[in-house]
Amino acid sequence: MAQERIQILTIGSGPAGYTAVNYASRAGLKPVLYTGGEPGGRLTTTNDVENYPGYPKGISGPEMMVDFPKQAERFGTNIRYGVVTSVDFISYPLKATIDEEKEIIADAVIISTGAKAKIFGYPLNVDKLKEKYFDKVCHLFQRF
């Protein structure tokens, strides 16, 4: 398996991932961002984004996700298409496997895998929550 050594790996290509790499780039850390299976994440299917800073008239999610990579690349981020299939957080430096084909060895890993409801061991009926609250369930469980 091919190996590559980098300073900082960001997993995920939504707003959080791009925000992270912008700050890392500006700090001179030369981040690498892997987009994952759904580049741009949930915003690629969001029609109207009305509350994001910097877009006073609002913007569509797909338009926003065209802007974010351009800005990140301008700051020096290396954006790559691929899926991080595992990360070894036990040893240091950290080791991430990409598409079961390549190993990235990194000083730091930022996980920003998005706004999908991720429920681990909570005795809730997620389908009923989704019916009632639609996208709000994602924000409720995003941090778990």
GIMOWO-V662700 format. One line per field, one symbol per residue. phi: phi as a letter, one per 40 degrees, with the letter a starting at -180 (. if undefined). Layout:
phi: ???
This chain:
phi: .cbabbcabbbhbcdccccccccccccgcfcbbccgcbdgfcccbbcbbbbcdgbccgacddcccccdcdccccchcccbcibccabccccbccbbbbffbbbbbbcabbbbchcbcbbbgccbccccccdcbfccccccbdcc
